[in-house]
Amino acid sequence: MVGVLVPLGASAHGDVAAPPDRIALPAGFQPEGIAAGPGKVAFLGSRATGAIYRADLRTGEGQVINPGPGTPSLGMKTQGHRLYVAGGRGGDARIIDTRTGAVLRSFKLTTKTAFVNDVTVGADGAYLTDSTNPQLYRIPLDEDDAADVKTIPLSGDLVFQQGFNANGIAALPDGKSLIVIQSNTGKIFKVDAQTGVAKTIDLGGEVLTAGDGILLDGRTLYAVQNALNTVAVIELNEDATAGKVVKKLTDPRFDVPTTVAKSGQTLYLPNARFSTPPTPDTPYDIIAVQS
């Protein structure tokens, strides 16, 4: 079924200001990834400069906390006060202190031409997708950990094709498995975090066209379909081998959203505006909607 997302409204009694349902970003920022927490904050990365922006979800105010390396900051996830950032065509990853914006550690993941697209935090490391090369990367969770990057070749049902391949990624709570979406086929896969062997998650014939960022909340998987201005809501079975698309959410304010974060019962999606030529003055924003 298709549902229209309802923007956050004012307080029922009018005595407490509701959080904003739209948060403006700096002009020309070109957002892509978003991560929420700890607390009522969200972090966004610029695909133009790699700058990191911290937004207060209660007030809509924010600031750039890291100017970026001049290469993209794409998918991101927080754990405690660490922000893990995928570096796109830079072929790298960074751990950033969410309080100060300082780079705690950086990793060169590959010397190949790459597009390191998204990241999730698992039990034994942060895992990153590469939309160009059929492999995942695992980096340590602690900036003081001397462990090196591990490259995990992808195999099984996830077969790379022309175009964008592995994109959004989420860690399953068993600590052993990941979910990965493949943009060009619209399929999702359960991937063994150690071996990289992938098995297709049966969606009963549903195809997640233009699949981008994903978010796992319990057994509910949110999958952003960027060019369709849609979020598919999928209920997975207990072992995440199958799922059902229970609804598709849209909003007239969406303008090619790419990724999704959740705080409380609210979803936050940055409008990447891929169809709008970017300029230093192009406006960008985050749209907040009820989950």
Buried (B, 14 or more C-beta within 10 A) or exposed (E): EEEEBEBBEEEEEEEEEBBBBBBBBBEBBBBBBBBBBEEBBBBBBBBBBBBBBBBBBBEBEBEBBBEBBEBBBBBBBBBEEBBBBBBBBBBBBBBBBBEEBEBBBBBEBBEEEBBBBBBBBBEBBBBBBBBBBBBBBBBBBEBEEEEEBBBBEBBBBBEBEEEBBBBBBBBBEEEBBBBBBBBBBBBBBBBBBEEBBBBBBBBEEBEBBBBBBBBBEEBBBBBBBBBBBBBBBBBBEEEBEBBEBEEBBBBEBBBBBBBBBBBEEBBBBBBBBBEEEBEEEEBBBBBBBBB
